[in-house]
């Protein structure tokens, strides 16, 4: 495979856009912890409060247990989510 083909294949599989799913975490393990699952667009406008923060961008395809776990932190319908 040529370098250009490899680059094109990589770009097709790693496109991040404003509808990409994100998991925002703040102060995990503390009484004031915050976990929020939303689109990248909505997450950019979300206030997680004070530090420390982490941002996780999950794979386009998730295991059903991952979807079930994340569903408790969002109003999005994740089982239909595939961006």
C-alpha positions in Angstrom: 0.0 0.0 0.0 1.4 3.4 -0.9 1.8 6.2 1.6 -1.1 8.1 0.1 -3.4 5.1 0.4 -2.5 4.5 4.0 -3.1 8.2 4.8 -6.5 8.1 3.1 -7.5 4.9 4.9 -6.4 6.4 8.2 -8.4 9.6 7.6 -11.5 7.7 6.7 -11.4 5.8 10.0 -10.5 8.7 12.3 -12.8 11.5 11.3 -13.7 13.7 14.2 -16.6 16.2 13.8 -19.0 18.2 15.9 -21.3 15.1 16.2 -18.5 12.9 17.6 -19.3 11.4 20.9 -17.3 12.6 23.9 -17.1 11.7 27.6 -16.1 14.6 29.9 -14.8 13.7 33.3 -13.9 15.9 36.2 -12.6 15.2 39.7 -13.2 11.4 39.3 -13.4 9.7 42.7 -14.2 12.8 44.6 -17.6 13.7 46.1 -18.0 16.4 43.4 -17.1 14.2 40.5 -18.8 14.9 37.2 -19.2 12.6 34.2 -21.0 13.8 31.1 -21.5 12.2 27.7 -22.4 14.4 24.8 -21.5 15.4 21.3 -18.3 17.4 20.8 -20.3 20.4 19.9 -22.3 20.3 23.2 -19.3 19.3 25.2 -17.5 22.5 24.0 -20.2 24.5 25.8 -20.4 22.3 28.9 -19.0 23.5 32.2 -17.5 20.6 34.2 -16.5 22.8 37.1 -13.0 22.9 38.6 -10.1 20.7 37.6 -8.9 18.0 37.0 -10.5 17.2 33.7 -10.3 14.4 31.1 -11.9 14.1 27.7 -12.4 10.7 26.2 -13.4 10.2 22.6 -14.7 6.6 22.2 -14.5 4.5 19.1 -17.2 4.7 16.5 -18.3 1.2 17.4 -18.6 0.3 21.1 -19.4 -2.9 22.9 -23.0 -3.1 24.2 -21.7 -2.9 27.8 -19.9 0.3 27.1 -23.0 1.8 25.5 -25.1 0.7 28.5 -22.6 2.2 31.0 -22.3 5.6 29.1 -26.1 5.8 28.6 -26.6 6.6 32.3 -24.6 9.9 31.8 -26.5 11.3 28.8 -29.9 12.0 27.3 -28.6 11.0 23.8 -29.9 7.6 22.6 -26.5 5.9 22.3 -27.6 2.6 20.8 -28.4 4.4 17.6 -25.3 6.6 17.8 -22.7 5.9 15.1 -20.6 9.0 14.3 
